[in-house]
Amino acid sequence: MDNPVKIDADVIDYILSMQREGEESASQQEGADRHIPGAGQFRAFIDEMPGGFFIYRADGTEEIIYANKALLRMFDCETEEVFRELTGNSFRGIVHPDDLEAVEKSIWEQIAASQYDLDFVEYRIISKTGEIRWVDDYGHFIHSEEVGDIFYVFVGDATERKSHHQETVNTIDRERRRYLDLVEGLSVGYESILYVDLDADMVQAYRLNNRTGQLFDKELQIREYGAFAEEYVGMWVHPEDRDIVVKATNPAYIRNKLSLGRTFHITYRVVEEDKTNYIQLHIVNVGEGISQIVLGYRNMDAEVIHEMEQQRILEDALESAKASIIVKNAFLSNMSHDIRTPMNAIIGFTDLAKKHFDDRAKVRRYLNMIEASGNQLLRLLNDVLEIARIESGKIEIEENKCSLSDIVRNVQAGVFPLAAPKHITVSLDFSALTHDTVYNDEKRLHQILLRLAGNAVKYTEDR
C-alpha cells in the first residue's frame, strides 16, 4: 500500500493543479485525472462536503491556496474572491487576531511532537457580517514536490458547542459564586478558614489572617496539612496550650471526634507581638466520610474577657455575701447582747418594784426605769426592722421639724439603764447649741446617737 502521506500529497497536488487556470490544457488536465483515478470526483466531493477545508502555505506568507465552498459559507462569503479579500488571502486573516499567536504556537508545537498526527486547535473567526464563530481546526503539514511546504486543514463550526459549554461554565460559575457567597455569609466572624483533605494530607487556604497568612503565600494555595499544622503550633500557639492543639489537629483524633458528631471545637492561646490572644478553632466535617474538613479560626478575646469579668463579678459577689453573713452574724450577736441588757433591766426593776410595793417613790422610780428599758428594747427591734427595709430597698428618709435637745435627752434616758450598773454618769451640755430646732429624720438621728452613746457606755470600764 502506498504511504498515506504520499497519497495525500498526490491529492493535494491535483487540487492545486486545478487552481492554476490556463496553465495546463484540457488534455493535460485529463492526464492528471488519469494520474489520480477519480480525482475529478474527489475535487467535487471536497468542494461540496459540509465541513470546511482549505490549504495554505507553511511559509511566512501563509497564503491561502485553496478554500472549499463550506468554508466560504462559514465566513458568509458568496464567492471565493470575496473570501480572499475578507481574509487577505492568508491564514492570518482567517483566525481572530486575539487568538492567532496562541494558535500558531500550538500548531508548531504539535508538529514538533509528531509529524504523522493531525494537529488540533480551536479558535474564533469573524464572518463578513461581523459575527464571531468558533471553529475546530484539524490540520496536517506536508511537503509537496510541486508547491513546497503546505498545510491542509479541515474545520468544523463549533459555535453551538462552545456556546453550550460556556453556558454550562457560566451556570457552574454562578453556582460556585452563590456557594462561596453562602460560605462567606456563614463564616462571618472567622478570621481564617482552611479546607483540609485528610486522606491526601492536603490543606488549602480559603481565608487568611496575619498568623495563617505567614504560612501561605496566597489564598487558595495548597500545601501539606501535616507540615502546616506543625509549623502553626510551633510559630503561634502558647507553650502551655501546644499539647492541646497538637492533639486536636491530629488526623486520627479528628476522625475519632467527628465520628461522634459533625463538629467540635477547642479554645487556646496564641502569642503575637508579646500579646496573648484567645482563639477558638472549629473543626467541621464537610464530606460524606471523615476526610474533607474545614478549619475555622475565630478570635475569642471579647468573649473570654467578658467571661472572666463575669467570673470576677461572681467571685466579688460571693465574697460580699460572705462578708455580709459575717456582718449579720456579728450584728445578731451584738443584738442579742443589746436586747438582753434592757430585758434584764425590766425584769430586775420589776422585781424591785414588787419588793417595795408600799414605797411609792421607789416604785415610781422603778417604773420609770422599766419604761426607759422598754423603749430601748423597742428601738432595738425597730433597728432590726429598719435593716430588713434597707436590704429590701424600701427605706425612706423623712424630714420633719424636731428638737435636738429633746433627741439628746431621750438618748441619755436610753443609755441610763446601761450606765447605772457600771456607775457611769451621762451628762448633757447644750452651751454650744445655737439652733435647737432643725429639720431632720428624727428617728434615724436618734438611732445613730443612741448607738454611739450605747457603745461608749458598753466599752467603758466600771467605775
Beta strands, then each sheet from edge to edge (+ up, - down):
strand 1: 52-57
strand 2: 64-67
strand 3: 119-126
strand 4: 132-144
strand 5: 148-157
strand 6: 192-197
strand 7: 202-207
strand 8: 222-224
strand 9: 263-272
strand 10: 275-285
strand 11: 292-299
strand 12: 400-403
strand 13: 437-440
sheet 1: 2+ 1- 5+ 4- 3+
sheet 2: 8+ 7- 6+ 11- 10+ 9-
sheet 3: 12+ 13-
end
